[in-house]
Amino acid sequence: MGTRVIVVGAGLSGLTSALILAEAGFRVRVIAKEPPSRTTSAAAGADWGPYLSDDRRLLGWSEQTRQTLVTIAGTEPSAGVTLVHGLEAERFPVPTPTWAVDLPDFAVCAPADLPPGYAVGWWFTAPVVDMPRYLEYLEARLYREGMAVELEAVSSLSDMTRQADIVVNCSGLGSRELAADASLLPVRGQLVVVANPPDNPVTRFFQDHGSREPVTYYLPQGDKVILGGCAQEGSENLEVDYDLAEAIIARCAAIAPQLGTAAVVEHRVGLRPSRPSVRLEVEWVDGRPVIHNYGHGGSGLTMSWGCAASVLALARALAVAADRRG
Ligand SMILES: Cc1cc2nc3c(=O)[nH]c(=O)nc-3n(C[C@H](O)[C@H](O)[C@H](O)COP(=O)(O)OP(=O)(O)OC[C@H]3O[C@@H](n4cnc5c(N)ncnc54)[C@H](O)[C@@H]3O)c2cc1C
């Protein structure tokens, strides 16, 4: 009959976890109060790169995800994943991050090639993901496994444990209520999507995630470019701040001047679900197991496949233990 799993949440964490579980033979339902297109995940830029998360397991999850995204980029043209070469730079001298040096085409940037005002930088190729398209791709894969997201607000995880053998909690900031987690903190992000200037297109990404605000980055995605950003701790304001949007465009145009006059296509705002470390562990609720997978901060895409693989490993161990108990 198979182990019945309910995944709560249909952002990156929920869809990726549901997919990996379904493809491994679990009988999965996905329940979420918002469809994928209205999640934080849909508002993200996004590119691969560990950011705003100090979790010690981060590097393993990130590398596993990078490898999967590289495969998807090479095999699934409709998924919205492309491999883009670009520069990460910092205004202050900082050591090169350990995750970067192991990348296949990592290279330290020559001082003469750094934008004005920057102290250090390094080149590498990263998966860049058109998030709305990528979420549609994940949903389509789920659909092929016989699943569609069921839209419903969950009021308690206990309600879910009564309907399944295992519950996987991927509710992001919703875990403030569902898991009574007071350590979750929204970190507001805002992006501007512009048309990629056809006469002088941006082909490389740039990112200054900076140890300090403001963060500045742009990610080319074919005929558009995503410009960021900000990291406003504690803000839950989902309204577009147009002054900030202007400032973001100006900061990006200081690095790539053609972005200064590019047509604005869209504004995006989202709240990163941050906590001191990702919560990926089993909790027993009313005698039934809940696997938590939330709190990915600014690295939810970067860790998505690695975290989903850890969810699968926990689910398999729980299923084996349940079989032994008979
Ligand atoms: C502007 C911005 C840029 C970003 N850029 C990047 C980037 O470049 N790279 C990167 O790796 N990450 C990036 N991130 C971070 C990334 O977007 C998040 O870490 C990730 O989206 C979190 O995904 P999630 O599935 O855990 O949560 P979410 O996407 O928030 O999904 C949570 C789901 O849970 C559901 N839910 C919540 N409560 C309930 C309830 N009570 N009942 C039922 N369902 C519920 C919601 O409806 C939703 O479906 C960015 C974020 C922002 C905002």
The ligand as an ORCA input file, in Angstrom:
! r2SCAN-3c Opt
* xyz 0 1
  C      13.664     38.667     -2.783
  C      14.178     37.292     -2.460
  C      15.270     36.802     -3.159
  C      15.754     35.523     -2.873
  N      16.805     35.061     -3.609
  C      17.280     33.818     -3.356
  C      18.364     33.303     -4.140
  O      18.871     33.965     -5.046
  N      18.811     32.048     -3.852
  C      18.261     31.277     -2.864
  O      18.723     30.160     -2.638
  N      17.226     31.739     -2.115
  C      16.737     32.991     -2.332
  N      15.706     33.477     -1.581
  C      15.216     32.683     -0.438
  C      14.180     31.655     -0.870
  O      13.223     32.279     -1.681
  C      13.515     31.037      0.367
  O      14.491     30.485      1.210
  C      12.574     29.917     -0.071
  O      11.668     30.420     -1.031
  C      11.814     29.321      1.082
  O      10.972     28.337      0.508
  P       9.924     27.528      1.376
  O       9.279     26.567      0.456
  O      10.586     26.999      2.589
  O       8.869     28.643      1.871
  P       7.735     29.400      1.061
  O       8.107     29.646     -0.351
  O       7.371     30.580      1.900
  O       6.516     28.382      1.055
  C       5.800     28.097      2.233
  C       4.538     27.335      1.869
  O       3.873     26.978      3.084
  C       2.503     27.302      2.969
  N       1.936     27.516      4.293
  C       2.355     28.334      5.275
  N       1.553     28.242      6.351
  C       0.592     27.339      6.017
  C      -0.547     26.816      6.702
  N      -0.879     27.185      7.948
  N      -1.325     25.916      6.051
  C      -1.034     25.513      4.791
  N       0.034     25.973      4.116
  C       0.831     26.872      4.730
  C       2.499     28.531      2.089
  O       1.207     28.745      1.526
  C       3.535     28.122      1.050
  O       2.918     27.298      0.082
  C      15.170     34.737     -1.847
  C      14.069     35.247     -1.157
  C      13.563     36.502     -1.456
  C      12.376     36.999     -0.715
*
